[in-house]
């Protein structure tokens, strides 16, 4: 008997008991769909984080100041001296705080960020209209503001904000630019923030301490040298100030931290890859359970069709033909279940990705792996029933009721 004939008989057998065939496939369907869905979502989350981190670039170094010691605070002039380090392209300080922003009768509590003109490129902020802060704004601490798209919508509605004056804690600031909508990210959303010159922020917030410093290097190759230089300078600064007044800083943990963007991304990718693999392995367990279900049903099928096997053997069917017949039936069940599972898994990943606003993460490799895995399950768990059927003696099979 040819393979084509065996496949025709397998389809005929499946059609003769549709409900049992579907229930047998169900374990494979659930297993394949789970593998594709979980692995794809894991990859989708990784792609989204890579995209957000990639927008900032792998050549961005962040210095965080956690110290409460007044002697450990950074001045603007001190921060800008880091621009003289070899390999540094730009330096952007950040001083932030909450303010009440008003325009006419509209009022919102917002985050205000004091920084300089280099901040836009370091944080990959795109303008929808107007301009960002200029060096002259920083030099004279002018009362100008660049607002996020959410702020523009909340305070101005459909009106053009450019040239209008908003009040931050009662102080007037002229709006000179509006940022494009960016949405939420790991670094926070710029949509609901207001950006003003660093000196103006120090006066507005009554705080001269700079909390964060963004250092952009010329290239990714310069990051290690810049990080080492920054850590050396910071160690000297904080050791000197701590020795002068150690009692004023009683906080737990480090006083500062130098964060390498690429190291964070690499660490996240490692963790994400491990979790995705673990989720895929857990989901694959249901495939094995589905395979056991196929084996059980095929063993039942062999028992039910013992007389048929005896007749075929009496008519000259060889052991190989019987084995191939039942093995093909097992593979057909598994493959059909795998195809349905792939359709469900891919659809689920795409729908979830659209709802969560992340990439679906579905790849050809994941689909191919799931299909091949389901095929192997059909072969592996179909061997025992097929072997049992092929070993039946014609005389014993024909005697069965």
N, C-alpha and C positions, 0 to 999 in steps of 0.2 A: 504493500500500500504506500502510495506517495505521500509526501508531507502535505500537499494540497488537499488530497482526499481526507487525510487525518484532520486538517483544519476545518473542512466542511462538516465532518462528523462532530467535531468539537462544538461548532456553532449550533448545530442542530440539537445537540444534547443540552446546551445552555438555554436555548429557546424553549425547550420542552419543560424546563423548570425555572422560569424567569425569577420568581421571588427568591428561591433558594440561591440562585446564581448571584442576585444582587446582594443578598445578605452576606454571601461569602466574600464578595468584592468589598463590602463596607469597611472592613479592617484595613485593606490596602488603600481605599479612597481616603479614609481619615488620616492614615499614616503619611501618605504622599502629600496631601494638602497641608498637614501640620508642618512637615519638613520645609516645604516651599515657603509657607507663610512666615514661620519663625525665622528661618535663615534670611529671607528677603527683608523682613522688618529690621533685623539686626544690621544688615548691610545698608539699609536705607538710613537708619539713624547715624551710622558711621559716615556715610556720604554727606549727610546734612551737617554734622559737626566739622568734617573736613572742609566743607564749603565755607562755613562761617569762620573757621580758623584761617583758612586760606585767604579769605578777604583781607585779613589783617597782615598776612604775609608771614613767612617763616623767618624773616629777618627782623622781627620786632622783639625787643627786650623790655620787660616791665619791672620797675622798681616800686615796691610797696613799702610805705613807712607805717609801722604799727605802733611806734613809740608814743607814749603820752608825755614824755619828758620835753618841756619847752626848748631845752638846749639841743634836742635832736631834730628839730623841725628844719625843713629845707627852705631857703629863701630863693626867689626867682633867679637872682644873679648867680647863686651857687649852682642851681640846676643847669643853667645855660652854659656853665663851664664844661659840662660833660660833652658838649659839642666839639671840644678840642681833641677828644680821644680819637686816635687813628681808627678809621673804619666807620665812624658815626656819621650818618647822613642828616638826621634831624633829632631834636629833643623837644618833647611836648609835656609840660607839667599839667597836673590836674588837681584842682581844688573844688570840691563839690559840697552842696548843702541843699536843704529844702527851703523854698521861698513861696510866698503867695504872689501869683501873677494875676493882674487884672487888666481888662480893657473894656471901657464903657461899663456895662453892668455884668460882664462875664468875669468870673473869678475861678482860678484853679490853683491847687497846691502842686508845685512842680519841682523837679530836680534841676538846679542851676549848676553849670560847670564853668569854672574859670580856667582858661587855657590861653594858648597863643595861636599864631597863624599856621603853625606846622601841624597842629592837631588834626586837621581835616584829612591830610594824606595818611598820617599814622594810623588813624582809625577807619580809613576808607569810607568817608562820609561824602555822599554825592548831593549836589545842590539841585533843587527843583527850580528855584529862581533866586535872583539877587546874588549876593556874594558871601564869602566867609570872612572871618576876621582878617584884618590886614596888619602888617608890622606897625603902621602908624597908630592903629587902634591900641595895640599893645604898649607902645612906647608912651603914649599919653593917657592910657587907661580910660579911653573914651567910653561913654555910656551907649554902646551899640550892642545889639543882640542878634544871634542867629537862632531860629526856633525850629523844632522838629515839626513834621507834618501833622502829628496829633495835636500839638499845641496850636498850630495855625487853624486847624478845624474847630477846636474847642473854643478858642477865643474870638476868631474872626468869621467862622462859618464859611460862606462862599465869597467873602470880601477878600481883596488883595492885601496881605499884611505889609508888603514892602513900603517903607516910609512911615508906617504908623508907629505910635508910641505906646508901649505897654509899661505897666508899673510893677516892679519887683520889690516887694516889701515897701511899697509906697514910693520908690525911687524910679524916675522915668528913664526908659531905655528905648532907643530907636531901633526898629526891626530892619535889618539890612539884608537878611537872607532867610530862605526856607529850605530845609533839607528834604530830600526825597524820602518817601516812606520806605522803611527798612524792615520793620517787624521785629519780633523778639529774637534775641540771640543769646549765646553764652555770656557775652560781654554786656548784656543789658540792651534795652531799646533806646535808640536816639530819637524816636518819634515823639516822646513825651518829655524832652529835655530842652533846656535853653542854654546857649553857649555865649559867654561874655568874656571880655579881656580879663586876664588873671589879676591885674591890679584892681580893676573894678570889682571883681569877685571878693578880693580880700577886704575891701571897704564895705561891700554889701553884707558879707557874712561875718564881718568883724573877726576874721581869722586869717593870719598870715602864713599858716603852716600848709605846705603842699603835701598832699596825701599820696599821690601817685605820679610816676614819671614814665613816659613812653619814649624809649630810645630806639630809633630806627637805624639799622646799619646799612652800609652800602650794598652788601650782599650777604647771603646765608653763610658764606665762608668766614665772614668777619665776626660772626656772633660769638664764638668761643672766646676770642681775644677781648672783645668789648665786655662780655660778662665777667671775665677774670679781672679786668681793669676796674670795672665798677665795684666788684666785691672788695677789691683791695682798698679803694678809696673810701667805701662805706665802712669797712672795718676800722680804718684809721679814724674816721669821723665819729663813729659811735663809741669807740673805745675811749677817745679823748673826752667826749662829753660825759660819758658814764663815769669816768674817773673824777670829773669835776663835781658831779652831783648825782650820786647813785641812789640817794634816798627818794628822789622825786619820780622815779620810774619803777613802780612796783609791779608792773604787769607780768603775766606769765607768758612764756613763749618768746620767739625772736623779736627783736626790735624792727627788723626790716627783712625783706625778701627780694631776691633778684630772680625773676621768672623768665625762663627761656621758652618762647612760644612753641618752638619745634619739639622740645622735650615733652611738653604737655600733650601735644598732638600725637607723638610717638607712643607715649604711655597710654593715652586713651585708645588708640588703635589696637594696642596689644591686649588691653582689657576687653575691648569690644569684640575682637576676633575670638578670644577665649570663650566669652559668654555666648557668642553666636554659634560656635562649634558645640558647646555644651547643650544649648537649646535644640540644635539640629539632632544631636545624639539622643536626647530625651525623646524627641518626636519620632525618631527612627525606631524606638522600642515598639510603638504601635504598629509599625510595618511588620516587625517580627511576629507580633500577636496576630496580625492579619494573615501572615504566612502559616501560622499554626492552624488558623481557621480553615484555610484552603486545604491543608493536609487532612484535617479531620473530615471535611466534606468529601474529599476525593476518596478517602478510605471507605466512607459510607457508600459512595457511588460504586466502588469496586465490589462491595458486598451485594449491592442491589443488582449489579449487572454480571454476576458470576456466570449465570446460564448463558448470557450473550457471549461472554469470553470463551466459554466452553464450545459453543457452536462455531465461533470464528476459528478457534484452534483446530476443531475437527475438520473444518473445511480447508485447512492448510495455512492459516495465519501463523506467521512465525513469532517467536518470543519478542523479537525486536519491534515488530509492527504493533503488538499490544502495548509494549512499554512506551513507544512513541505516541500512540493514541492518547493514553492517559496523561502523559507528560505535556503534550500539546494542550490538552484541556486545562490543565493547571496553569500553564503559561498564559493562555488566552484570558482566563479569569483575572490573573494578576496584571496583565498588560492593560486590559480594559479598565480595571480598577485604577491603575496608575494614570491612565489618560484622563479619566474623570477627576481624579485627585489633583492632577496638574492644572486642569481648567479651574477648579474651585480655589486652589492655592494661589494661582496667579491673579484671579479676579479679586480674591480677598486682600492680597497684598496691594494691588492697585487702588482698590476702594479705600483701604485704611490709610494708604499714603496720601491720597487726595484729601481725606477728612483731616488728617494730622498735619497736612502741608509739609510732608517730607518726601524724598524720593522713594518709589516703591521698592527699589533694591532688587527687583527680579532680574536674574541673569540667565543666559543660555546655559551656563555651567551648572547652575542649581537645578534647572529643568532636566537637563540630560542626566545628571547624577540621580535625580529622583526616579526618572524613567528606568534607567539601567538597574537601580536598586530594586524596583518593583519587579523587573524581569528576572533578576537573580533570585528574588524571594519565590517566584513561581516555579523556577527550576529546582531550587534547593528543596522546597517543601513538597514538590510534586514527585520527586524521585521515589520516596518510600511507597506511596500508593501505586505508582506506575510499576515499580519493581514487584510489588505484591501481585498485581494483576498479571504480569508477564510470566510469573512462576507457577500460576495455577495449572494443574494437570487437567487435560481435557475431560477425562473420565470423571474426575471429582467435580469439575465445574458443571458437567451435564447432569449429575445426580442431585445437585442442589435444588431446593424448592424455590 
